[in-house]
């Protein structure tokens, strides 16, 4: 324990250094400080000795549980010379400490390391082992530049390791020469011991040696990469006075072996630059908001521009509440005493919650709630529950700088019933919906919602949760959440607003702004407000023009309290090209929706007369042109031209007579009007995947981080017949101002998930995609239509999905008549009568590779120069099951009077191209070859039949290829 | 049938460090160079290289070496950068790789002289950039009878080392003749370097930044000296294959070879 004592004593001494360093740091002018005053030596342990580290330089991480007495100089082991630094890593259950970890701090002046770009060392271990970290910059005075390579793998042979310095110009006075953290080795395999496996065994100690440890300047390190905010362009709202930190610092360099090495390092290596002066002051990565405005912080690591940025938008504080605290039960406000709250964010990640953030202190005594990545969040207050029986309203101040057009915020209250606990059959939730139209981006919205307007909420004596569910708004700031009681005399609210006698859509007493579309006449409609308390006084000030705003001011019965509602009158969309009705022979088409533009009407058998189609546009001044189908089957077109004269929209009514051999629709609920079934997804967001826009439903997903395409999937089971051709059509779009790709197609709904898909690019405008898909190498009743969306970020909207099979007939699968079937043929078009597909070659000759003589087609190649066999290859993709035995048979011959060899067999169609093949000799007489091939060492869906022809010159003719499993 | 089997594994490697030949600068060879042809890749960003000089090899299939990439002529794989450079970009999309291979075949072919390019290499395991010359009679006599002069090729996992190599009849692929050149404490992807061969009737000299590191003569090759007819120029970035090995998950993409200029001189 000698080291422990020394360490503690030195901690005190080091603390003294911290203070003096800080003091100097606050006053010195860097330019005046002569850098040369610090030693510039790079060597740490070279030529059998420590160089300039002084006397007391070894500091084990005792506070972290490291064993102190692990370090010696080993005089019997060295990479260069005869000695090295020896570290004896303890067993994890060693009473002296569970791991080896320490830093080497110079006992004396710090060093100026600006002329070096890496810490290098040679190391070996008594057995293969992994250091958790190895690096420099742990100096007990702030560890400002603490840097390490994580996961350093040691072998039993001496090997050199390199720790690049992110920006050497920062290291003008560094004392932390090197540090490491080394747990034992897990005997049963990496990751199988405690703590990685909580029930696993105990890590065992081992020994490692370090030699030739020094800082160097290596030209063989290249390709520096630096990121802040994990490379993203982050945006945050902040208040003047708030202190923020740049995070998400990532640095990597390419090492001399060509591999990128990521470092764990600190934001102190970066210099930060705000785009606008006067908004923030920077002290390293710490940003203090000093003025109003918007500024974007970018960073440099030396000369390297870091990717990623942090944009700070300042916002004002919400208006301070003025209600008498005696009438208030506050959940979250700096103005009132708050009730106990269990949490503002429960992080229900398994339930699909993505929301991050919660309550934040932005300055002493100043608090807000700041949610990011919001989908839903449930602030909870059950200890105790809130008795709001006497309360009439809930107040919330909400703010976002996100686009609120089309957004919706659902606010819910949950009453836990008389038992005041979850469950018990008496929990009741009430909901209130705030549409984006009542929620201006970039402004605090002050909501006063009557509790009796929470749809479904009854008793309110045991409120336990506030639920926030957001569509579209990712970033939400809240303040001043409180319940309050208002006497009727103070009530300045309306209970309804009517426009020309009809209640306004989405009215709620606490929503003060309503946008209203006015038809083209431009005449302001008659608007009335009905007060909640009939003794209140209502004054309506009509708009003088359209567009314009009609205001309704309510003065409460007490004559003091007032509230103003604004009705914003907007002109009808001049580009409205939707139909409000579409009729066939005077009857509205079943399932008509203005957003659905394609309808199919099945007429009785033998119908020849085209029915009459009539249509009504949403906008009476739009023009509707109807072009009747010329015959049955056929399509009547309805074209709507907006009043702007340029916007158009086409609706199609397709007429079929009963017996028509038309393509058969294989999907159900392809338009999502009936909700989710029978669609299925492999993800759950908490947000409904089927959304409504007007009276149209559609599939909606928002992929927030990219990964495997199949990780975010929408599918519907459908039977697919192998060899058939299918037509998949659908409409799809993505978010405003963005594009993204998705994969669409058909495939197996079980392993090996063979499929036929295409990648399509979505835009903000909905496009109709029509894909022709061949189920060449799969089929079965457990197949599906699939949309893989995980490879790209952004919104995916899908609607009106249709899958139609071959109209050629015979697509109905026959029940298998043979209970003991002969092995099925795996090769497709093995006789080449169908041309080239699905065969492929790796050469192009200009000569057709499939030739026809009489009524027989065959594969033909003429190799003119010999080389590698695989350089001239004919292949067909098939699935091969590892461990199975196959029979490959085919006919083959070569040119007149010659012989030549080829290689034939099966193998992987991807790296490492493992295969099972045989070499055969062809003659001018066609021979039938039958090869028995074992797939002992390989197998996958991406395998192939292969013929390698390149090793020999001459003609190769191949025909009647067959592959069957034995 | 054109079977392109190009640039095999290099077995006959003599490692030459720059120091040995450092006194042999081009000036001391007493050659006077006259510029006859060049492309300095001036043009707007995104433009394809001048079609009067360049044509493309397209497609996949391994190119005789189990390479993984599919070559395209798309601007995302090969285009000018607007700063006077041509950039060949290898892209990864899942397990699919695209890249480009451009050549002067049929457009600019010469016998003897100095072929020189200034370029910055890509990097990373499995990345294989090359600047090389191929005999213009390949369609008549095939490879390796046509001859191949690899002015430079680099394995991305060895960013400090290039190879200069000859492939001909009896000494192709794994039996090719050449040498590696390794930088002292520097990397070929950190900056532009000038790569060149001086090719005369009975010698081919290989240079990096005017430093002669290898001379090959008819006595050095183990077969016919076939360097007596027109050759054309090729630039490409391959991914994977037998020479370089497959890319690893740590290989960063995209990877770019940036070519400042290519020049041909007589001397």
Interface residues (C-beta under 8 A of the other chain):
Chain A: X218 X219 X220 X221 X222 X223 X254 X256 X257 X258 X259 X260 X841 X842 X843 X844 X845 X861 X862 X863 X864 X865 X867 X868 X870 X871 X872 X873 X910 X911 X913 X950
Chain B: X1 X2 X3 X4 X5 X59 X60 X61 X62 X64 X66 X68 X95 X123 X124 X125 X127 X142 X143 X155 X156 X157 X158 X159 X160 X173 X183 X184 X185 X186 X187 X189 X190 X240 X246 X248 X250 X251 X252
